Amino acid sequence: MLTLCVETPTPLHRVPAGFKLGFMLVSAWLIYALDSVWLVLAAFFVVLTAVNFLGPVIRREMVRAIKPLWIMFVIFGGWIAITVSPLPALILVLRLVTLLMIANLVTLTTPLDQMIDVLMTVLRPFEKLGLKTAPIALAIALVIRFVPVLGERTTTLLQAWKARSTKRPFWRIVAPLTISAMDDAEHVSEALRARGGLAGK
């Protein structure tokens, strides 16, 4: 649970974590600066090609990460298509999917310790102000890691509910999802304590 990085090595695994995180930030800025649907579509296909190039393991994990969010894309895209026009809706969905794939590529090919090291480097100037940067870096890294985990857990709970009831789940899965997240947090806490925690950092 401490890492979502796939064990099967790919060329992207060898790219420094700092470069990948920096590329992710720059890509987010560039993609949202694009106004042409053709340019956004081109960016989408470039990232999709990269996913396919990295092999079946990355491709399978990418599908698992994006599949639970399809309904969000439909709702957002449909709302904008109705209230504005179909073209802005298409651009929005393409942007979201493209950025999500880039973020997942970083997550799937970057070990947690490398990500923490990069965050520690970025936060190092704040140590002069007396700020303990290690817990902050770890917290940011864990948030990045747990977002897709919680998305997948939500999908599992929704499927389990639909298999047992015809009623809409909505708030009914909040309690089990919260308990599950707290249980995961406890396991992570135990794992960190077993590894010495953040003492001395």
Backbone as CSV, one residue per row, in Angstrom:
resi,resn,N_x,N_y,N_z,CA_x,CA_y,CA_z,C_x,C_y,C_z
1,MET,0.815,-1.203,0.000,0.000,0.000,0.000,0.852,1.257,0.000
2,LEU,2.130,1.107,0.319,2.995,2.278,0.338,3.407,2.716,-1.054
3,THR,3.141,1.923,-2.068,3.515,2.319,-3.414,2.558,1.737,-4.429
4,LEU,2.290,2.483,-5.497,1.488,2.009,-6.611,2.348,1.845,-7.845
5,CYS,3.639,1.987,-7.680,4.582,1.850,-8.788,4.616,0.390,-9.241
6,VAL,4.441,0.161,-10.534,4.459,-1.208,-11.039,5.880,-1.752,-11.005
7,GLU,5.998,-3.035,-10.746,7.318,-3.648,-10.628,7.958,-3.920,-11.987
8,THR,7.128,-4.128,-13.007,7.667,-4.392,-14.339,8.379,-3.145,-14.858
9,PRO,9.681,-3.215,-15.116,10.424,-2.024,-15.533,10.042,-1.558,-16.939
10,THR,10.011,-0.256,-17.117,9.765,0.361,-18.421,10.797,1.468,-18.615
11,PRO,10.962,1.970,-19.835,11.897,3.083,-20.043,11.593,4.283,-19.167
12,LEU,10.310,4.493,-18.840,9.939,5.643,-18.022,10.389,5.485,-16.573
13,HIS,10.590,4.261,-16.123,11.092,4.023,-14.769,12.492,4.612,-14.594
14,ARG,13.251,4.663,-15.688,14.633,5.144,-15.600,14.744,6.665,-15.653
15,VAL,13.645,7.333,-15.964,13.642,8.798,-16.009,13.593,9.334,-14.580
16,PRO,14.441,10.323,-14.232,14.441,10.875,-12.868,13.065,11.381,-12.446
17,ALA,12.741,11.150,-11.179,11.424,11.531,-10.658,11.188,13.032,-10.768
18,GLY,12.229,13.828,-10.531,12.081,15.277,-10.619,11.688,15.724,-12.004
19,PHE,12.277,15.099,-13.024,11.932,15.445,-14.404,10.485,15.088,-14.696
20,LYS,10.050,13.912,-14.228,8.675,13.481,-14.493,7.658,14.392,-13.804
21,LEU,7.923,14.763,-12.569,7.004,15.660,-11.861,6.982,17.043,-12.512
22,GLY,8.169,17.522,-12.920,8.225,18.807,-13.601,7.496,18.772,-14.927
23,PHE,7.665,17.671,-15.665,6.962,17.512,-16.939,5.453,17.492,-16.723
24,MET,5.009,16.850,-15.650,3.584,16.796,-15.354,3.015,18.192,-15.121
25,LEU,3.740,19.016,-14.371,3.273,20.374,-14.098,3.241,21.225,-15.366
26,VAL,4.312,21.131,-16.155,4.374,21.906,-17.400,3.292,21.439,-18.370
27,SER,3.082,20.131,-18.449,2.057,19.583,-19.345,0.671,20.078,-18.953
28,ALA,0.403,20.127,-17.653,-0.905,20.614,-17.188,-1.127,22.049,-17.633
29,TRP,-0.090,22.862,-17.509,-0.204,24.279,-17.905,-0.409,24.396,-19.407
30,LEU,0.355,23.630,-20.186,0.273,23.715,-21.637,-1.070,23.211,-22.156
31,ILE,-1.528,22.093,-21.622,-2.778,21.514,-22.113,-3.957,22.434,-21.826
32,TYR,-3.952,23.072,-20.655,-5.050,23.985,-20.350,-4.912,25.317,-21.074
33,ALA,-3.734,25.588,-21.648,-3.546,26.804,-22.440,-3.992,26.603,-23.884
34,LEU,-4.143,25.344,-24.299,-4.551,25.052,-25.670,-6.044,25.321,-25.851
35,ASP,-6.387,26.046,-26.908,-7.785,26.344,-27.199,-8.320,25.519,-28.368
36,SER,-7.415,25.014,-29.196,-7.826,24.255,-30.373,-8.123,22.804,-30.004
37,VAL,-9.270,22.324,-30.445,-9.626,20.937,-30.171,-8.646,19.986,-30.845
38,TRP,-8.093,20.381,-31.980,-7.142,19.525,-32.688,-5.839,19.383,-31.922
39,LEU,-5.384,20.486,-31.288,-4.152,20.422,-30.505,-4.349,19.579,-29.245
40,VAL,-5.506,19.750,-28.604,-5.805,18.944,-27.415,-5.933,17.475,-27.794
41,LEU,-6.561,17.216,-28.940,-6.702,15.841,-29.415,-5.331,15.243,-29.739
42,ALA,-4.448,16.071,-30.314,-3.092,15.603,-30.618,-2.347,15.243,-29.336
43,ALA,-2.490,16.094,-28.298,-1.845,15.809,-27.010,-2.377,14.511,-26.416
44,PHE,-3.686,14.295,-26.530,-4.293,13.065,-26.026,-3.696,11.837,-26.708
45,PHE,-3.565,11.884,-28.039,-3.051,10.733,-28.776,-1.556,10.517,-28.524
46,VAL,-0.817,11.585,-28.269,0.601,11.437,-27.934,0.751,10.672,-26.622
47,VAL,-0.042,11.065,-25.608,0.024,10.387,-24.315,-0.496,8.955,-24.437
48,LEU,-1.564,8.759,-25.206,-2.115,7.415,-25.406,-1.089,6.510,-26.097
49,THR,-0.363,7.061,-27.055,0.692,6.297,-27.729,1.792,5.901,-26.750
50,ALA,2.139,6.836,-25.847,3.164,6.547,-24.839,2.711,5.425,-23.912
51,VAL,1.441,5.438,-23.536,0.901,4.377,-22.674,1.007,3.026,-23.368
52,ASN,0.619,2.969,-24.628,0.688,1.710,-25.378,2.131,1.258,-25.571
53,PHE,3.037,2.202,-25.764,4.448,1.872,-25.971,5.070,1.248,-24.722
54,LEU,4.590,1.653,-23.536,5.181,1.180,-22.289,4.758,-0.240,-21.918
55,GLY,3.855,-0.823,-22.682,3.562,-2.235,-22.485,2.209,-2.542,-21.870
56,PRO,1.835,-3.824,-21.844,0.503,-4.235,-21.387,0.243,-3.989,-19.904
57,VAL,1.289,-4.053,-19.070,1.077,-3.837,-17.629,0.643,-2.393,-17.371
58,ILE,1.377,-1.451,-17.949,1.017,-0.035,-17.796,-0.354,0.227,-18.396
59,ARG,-0.617,-0.371,-19.550,-1.910,-0.172,-20.213,-3.045,-0.692,-19.344
60,ARG,-2.867,-1.857,-18.749,-3.906,-2.434,-17.897,-4.148,-1.575,-16.657
61,GLU,-3.079,-1.112,-16.025,-3.225,-0.281,-14.837,-3.849,1.070,-15.170
62,MET,-3.550,1.582,-16.355,-4.140,2.856,-16.773,-5.647,2.722,-16.952
63,VAL,-6.069,1.622,-17.554,-7.508,1.384,-17.734,-8.186,1.256,-16.376
64,ARG,-7.544,0.557,-15.451,-8.113,0.408,-14.101,-8.253,1.747,-13.402
65,ALA,-7.330,2.662,-13.661,-7.370,3.964,-12.994,-8.432,4.884,-13.579
66,ILE,-8.627,4.806,-14.888,-9.543,5.735,-15.559,-10.981,5.213,-15.586
67,LYS,-11.144,3.902,-15.649,-12.479,3.315,-15.785,-13.480,3.795,-14.735
68,PRO,-13.093,3.887,-13.434,-14.084,4.322,-12.435,-14.548,5.768,-12.615
69,LEU,-13.830,6.557,-13.416,-14.138,7.982,-13.534,-14.938,8.321,-14.784
70,TRP,-15.316,7.293,-15.565,-15.983,7.590,-16.819,-17.294,8.343,-16.611
71,ILE,-18.001,8.006,-15.523,-19.285,8.676,-15.285,-19.091,10.159,-14.987
72,MET,-17.959,10.509,-14.332,-17.661,11.915,-14.074,-17.446,12.662,-15.386
73,PHE,-16.729,12.028,-16.323,-16.503,12.648,-17.622,-17.821,12.843,-18.366
74,VAL,-18.698,11.860,-18.270,-19.991,11.951,-18.953,-20.830,13.087,-18.373
75,ILE,-20.833,13.185,-17.028,-21.637,14.231,-16.378,-21.096,15.612,-16.706
76,PHE,-19.794,15.819,-16.518,-19.197,17.118,-16.805,-19.347,17.485,-18.274
77,GLY,-18.995,16.532,-19.140,-19.085,16.795,-20.569,-20.512,17.049,-21.020
78,GLY,-21.445,16.248,-20.518,-22.841,16.421,-20.893,-23.409,17.752,-20.433
79,TRP,-23.037,18.151,-19.198,-23.534,19.430,-18.671,-23.042,20.597,-19.509
80,ILE,-21.764,20.598,-19.859,-21.205,21.701,-20.652,-21.757,21.661,-22.076
81,ALA,-21.956,20.453,-22.610,-22.520,20.337,-23.957,-23.921,20.918,-24.018
82,ILE,-24.699,20.731,-22.933,-26.074,21.243,-22.895,-26.109,22.745,-22.619
83,THR,-25.309,23.198,-21.653,-25.358,24.596,-21.236,-24.521,25.521,-22.117
84,VAL,-23.504,24.984,-22.762,-22.643,25.826,-23.610,-22.726,25.318,-25.047
85,SER,-21.885,24.334,-25.364,-21.917,23.705,-26.686,-21.069,22.442,-26.645
86,PRO,-21.257,21.548,-27.606,-20.514,20.275,-27.583,-18.995,20.431,-27.700
87,LEU,-18.515,21.438,-28.439,-17.072,21.564,-28.654,-16.301,21.830,-27.362
88,PRO,-16.714,22.820,-26.537,-16.026,23.008,-25.257,-16.108,21.772,-24.354
89,ALA,-17.213,21.038,-24.437,-17.359,19.810,-23.640,-16.330,18.780,-24.071
90,LEU,-16.142,18.636,-25.379,-15.160,17.677,-25.892,-13.747,18.069,-25.461
91,ILE,-13.444,19.366,-25.540,-12.122,19.849,-25.139,-11.877,19.578,-23.659
92,LEU,-12.884,19.841,-22.821,-12.738,19.617,-21.382,-12.458,18.147,-21.074
93,VAL,-13.241,17.252,-21.667,-13.069,15.824,-21.401,-11.700,15.350,-21.879
94,LEU,-11.282,15.802,-23.050,-9.970,15.416,-23.566,-8.852,15.913,-22.650
95,ARG,-8.992,17.142,-22.155,-7.995,17.685,-21.226,-7.911,16.845,-19.957
96,LEU,-9.069,16.548,-19.371,-9.100,15.795,-18.117,-8.494,14.404,-18.288
97,VAL,-8.883,13.719,-19.356,-8.380,12.358,-19.576,-6.875,12.380,-19.837
98,THR,-6.419,13.350,-20.635,-4.994,13.450,-20.950,-4.170,13.722,-19.697
99,LEU,-4.610,14.671,-18.883,-3.879,14.996,-17.656,-3.922,13.836,-16.669
100,LEU,-5.048,13.147,-16.621,-5.155,11.991,-15.725,-4.182,10.885,-16.155
101,MET,-4.049,10.679,-17.459,-3.117,9.664,-17.941,-1.677,10.047,-17.626
102,ILE,-1.345,11.326,-17.785,0.016,11.778,-17.471,0.313,11.574,-15.986
103,ALA,-0.638,11.971,-15.132,-0.448,11.830,-13.686,-0.295,10.356,-13.305
104,ASN,-1.072,9.482,-13.941,-0.977,8.059,-13.639,0.319,7.450,-14.152
105,LEU,0.825,7.955,-15.275,2.118,7.482,-15.763,3.220,7.796,-14.756
106,VAL,3.154,8.988,-14.169,4.130,9.357,-13.142,3.982,8.447,-11.923
107,THR,2.758,8.226,-11.492,2.511,7.391,-10.317,2.954,5.945,-10.543
108,LEU,2.661,5.415,-11.719,2.945,4.005,-12.003,4.425,3.724,-12.237
109,THR,5.210,4.762,-12.511,6.621,4.536,-12.847,7.581,5.231,-11.889
110,THR,7.060,5.734,-10.765,7.915,6.442,-9.814,7.747,5.854,-8.416
111,PRO,8.781,5.218,-7.869,8.705,4.707,-6.490,8.442,5.833,-5.499
112,LEU,7.784,5.481,-4.407,7.415,6.477,-3.408,8.632,7.191,-2.825
113,ASP,9.724,6.459,-2.587,10.891,7.104,-1.985,11.498,8.150,-2.912
114,GLN,11.458,7.920,-4.232,11.968,8.913,-5.176,11.099,10.161,-5.183
115,MET,9.794,9.957,-5.095,8.887,11.098,-5.082,9.088,11.941,-3.826
116,ILE,9.284,11.268,-2.696,9.522,11.983,-1.443,10.830,12.761,-1.512
117,ASP,11.870,12.168,-2.109,13.155,12.853,-2.239,13.014,14.151,-3.037
118,VAL,12.244,14.100,-4.115,12.032,15.301,-4.928,11.299,16.365,-4.124
119,LEU,10.251,15.965,-3.415,9.493,16.917,-2.605,10.345,17.496,-1.492
120,MET,11.201,16.680,-0.904,12.112,17.162,0.132,13.052,18.226,-0.431
121,THR,13.543,18.012,-1.646,14.431,18.979,-2.285,13.707,20.298,-2.537
122,VAL,12.469,20.201,-3.010,11.682,21.411,-3.286,11.390,22.183,-2.007
123,LEU,11.132,21.445,-0.914,10.758,22.084,0.352,11.960,22.488,1.208
124,ARG,13.158,22.093,0.814,14.346,22.318,1.642,14.545,23.783,2.057
125,PRO,14.317,24.769,1.172,14.499,26.170,1.596,13.663,26.559,2.812
126,PHE,12.525,25.874,3.006,11.649,26.207,4.128,12.198,25.697,5.462
127,GLU,13.205,24.817,5.407,13.802,24.324,6.646,14.489,25.454,7.415
128,LYS,14.957,26.460,6.687,15.597,27.604,7.337,14.619,28.394,8.198
129,LEU,13.334,28.209,7.907,12.293,28.882,8.698,11.834,28.021,9.869
130,GLY,12.501,26.870,10.051,12.151,25.983,11.161,11.053,25.006,10.834
131,LEU,10.698,24.900,9.551,9.625,23.999,9.152,10.166,22.587,8.964
132,LYS,9.479,21.591,9.544,9.852,20.193,9.345,9.264,19.727,8.025
133,THR,10.138,19.554,7.054,9.670,19.274,5.703,9.373,17.803,5.438
134,ALA,9.984,16.891,6.186,9.789,15.459,5.930,8.322,15.033,6.040
135,PRO,7.606,15.406,7.115,6.187,15.012,7.196,5.353,15.604,6.068
136,ILE,5.678,16.836,5.648,4.923,17.477,4.563,5.144,16.737,3.257
137,ALA,6.412,16.410,2.978,6.732,15.694,1.741,6.046,14.330,1.709
138,LEU,6.080,13.643,2.840,5.442,12.327,2.911,3.933,12.447,2.730
139,ALA,3.336,13.464,3.347,1.886,13.650,3.238,1.484,13.912,1.791
140,ILE,2.225,14.776,1.092,1.917,15.082,-0.305,2.050,13.832,-1.162
141,ALA,3.135,13.083,-0.946,3.360,11.871,-1.729,2.250,10.846,-1.493
142,LEU,1.828,10.694,-0.243,0.780,9.724,0.071,-0.567,10.137,-0.525
143,VAL,-0.845,11.440,-0.546,-2.089,11.913,-1.169,-2.088,11.549,-2.649
144,ILE,-0.948,11.795,-3.317,-0.839,11.454,-4.733,-1.074,9.958,-4.940
145,ARG,-0.516,9.150,-4.025,-0.636,7.699,-4.161,-2.048,7.205,-3.876
146,PHE,-2.729,7.803,-2.893,-3.992,7.240,-2.423,-5.204,7.685,-3.230
147,VAL,-5.085,8.742,-4.031,-6.229,9.189,-4.832,-6.734,8.075,-5.746
148,PRO,-5.874,7.431,-6.560,-6.389,6.327,-7.390,-6.862,5.134,-6.573
149,VAL,-6.249,4.898,-5.409,-6.680,3.790,-4.552,-8.107,4.018,-4.063
150,LEU,-8.398,5.230,-3.615,-9.745,5.541,-3.130,-10.756,5.508,-4.271
151,GLY,-10.330,5.925,-5.470,-11.219,5.851,-6.622,-11.609,4.422,-6.927
152,GLU,-10.634,3.532,-6.883,-10.903,2.116,-7.132,-11.754,1.515,-6.021
153,ARG,-11.498,1.916,-4.783,-12.285,1.417,-3.651,-13.739,1.867,-3.767
154,THR,-13.954,3.107,-4.211,-15.313,3.612,-4.400,-16.055,2.794,-5.440
155,THR,-15.369,2.480,-6.536,-15.978,1.663,-7.585,-16.364,0.288,-7.063
156,THR,-15.497,-0.316,-6.275,-15.774,-1.634,-5.708,-17.004,-1.601,-4.809
157,LEU,-17.100,-0.571,-3.968,-18.250,-0.441,-3.069,-19.545,-0.215,-3.854
158,LEU,-19.471,0.587,-4.909,-20.652,0.837,-5.735,-21.131,-0.447,-6.403
159,GLN,-20.182,-1.225,-6.916,-20.552,-2.488,-7.564,-21.145,-3.466,-6.562
160,ALA,-20.575,-3.510,-5.352,-21.103,-4.393,-4.316,-22.518,-3.977,-3.917
161,TRP,-22.751,-2.676,-3.829,-24.084,-2.189,-3.458,-25.110,-2.542,-4.547
162,LYS,-24.742,-2.312,-5.805,-25.663,-2.583,-6.910,-26.000,-4.068,-6.996
163,ALA,-25.072,-4.918,-6.569,-25.317,-6.361,-6.616,-26.307,-6.799,-5.543
164,ARG,-26.485,-5.966,-4.515,-27.338,-6.340,-3.382,-28.626,-5.523,-3.286
165,SER,-28.688,-4.395,-4.002,-29.862,-3.536,-3.846,-30.143,-2.778,-5.139
166,THR,-31.410,-2.436,-5.346,-31.812,-1.654,-6.515,-31.848,-0.164,-6.181
167,LYS,-31.682,0.174,-4.900,-31.684,1.576,-4.500,-30.362,2.238,-4.879
168,ARG,-30.428,3.556,-5.087,-29.206,4.278,-5.400,-28.338,4.378,-4.150
169,PRO,-27.030,4.137,-4.274,-26.155,4.119,-3.089,-25.888,5.506,-2.514
170,PHE,-25.285,6.390,-3.310,-24.909,7.731,-2.897,-24.293,7.750,-1.501
171,TRP,-24.994,8.362,-0.519,-24.440,8.568,0.818,-24.260,7.249,1.571
172,ARG,-24.913,6.194,1.120,-24.854,4.928,1.853,-23.470,4.290,1.821
173,ILE,-22.633,4.670,0.846,-21.283,4.091,0.790,-20.253,4.990,1.472
174,VAL,-20.696,6.153,1.958,-19.751,7.087,2.590,-19.124,6.462,3.830
175,ALA,-19.962,5.862,4.685,-19.452,5.277,5.933,-18.449,4.151,5.671
176,PRO,-18.800,3.142,4.843,-17.802,2.085,4.604,-16.550,2.591,3.897
177,LEU,-16.706,3.591,3.018,-15.530,4.158,2.341,-14.626,4.868,3.345
178,THR,-15.245,5.596,4.270,-14.464,6.299,5.297,-13.736,5.314,6.204
179,ILE,-14.452,4.265,6.627,-13.829,3.244,7.489,-12.680,2.561,6.756
180,SER,-12.890,2.273,5.466,-11.844,1.631,4.673,-10.614,2.526,4.553
181,ALA,-10.839,3.832,4.327,-9.730,4.774,4.218,-8.973,4.876,5.537
182,MET,-9.715,4.892,6.659,-9.072,4.957,7.973,-8.271,3.689,8.253
183,ASP,-8.803,2.548,7.800,-8.093,1.286,7.975,-6.790,1.287,7.176
184,ASP,-6.861,1.794,5.939,-5.654,1.905,5.116,-4.632,2.832,5.771
185,ALA,-5.121,3.947,6.315,-4.225,4.898,6.971,-3.535,4.259,8.177
186,GLU,-4.277,3.407,8.903,-3.693,2.722,10.058,-2.601,1.746,9.627
187,HIS,-2.858,1.035,8.527,-1.849,0.096,8.015,-0.589,0.841,7.571
188,VAL,-0.776,1.983,6.909,0.371,2.787,6.474,1.136,3.295,7.684
189,SER,0.394,3.732,8.712,1.037,4.223,9.931,1.871,3.132,10.585
190,GLU,1.319,1.918,10.650,2.059,0.790,11.235,3.303,0.465,10.417
191,ALA,3.163,0.545,9.080,4.310,0.257,8.219,5.403,1.298,8.406
192,LEU,4.998,2.551,8.556,5.981,3.616,8.771,6.689,3.459,10.111
193,ARG,5.921,3.092,11.148,6.536,2.894,12.467,7.521,1.720,12.434
194,ALA,7.164,0.670,11.677,8.042,-0.495,11.563,9.345,-0.149,10.856
195,ARG,9.289,0.903,10.028,10.482,1.323,9.289,11.224,2.463,9.981
196,GLY,10.808,2.787,11.183,11.503,3.838,11.908,10.828,5.189,11.858
197,GLY,9.713,5.293,11.132,8.974,6.542,11.065,9.793,7.650,10.437
198,LEU,9.565,8.880,10.943,10.260,10.054,10.411,11.209,10.635,11.438
199,ALA,11.583,9.819,12.402,12.446,10.327,13.462,13.770,10.815,12.890
200,GLY,14.156,11.933,13.370,15.438,12.499,12.960,15.411,13.221,11.653
201,LYS,14.259,13.335,11.026,14.175,14.028,9.734,13.590,15.403,9.925
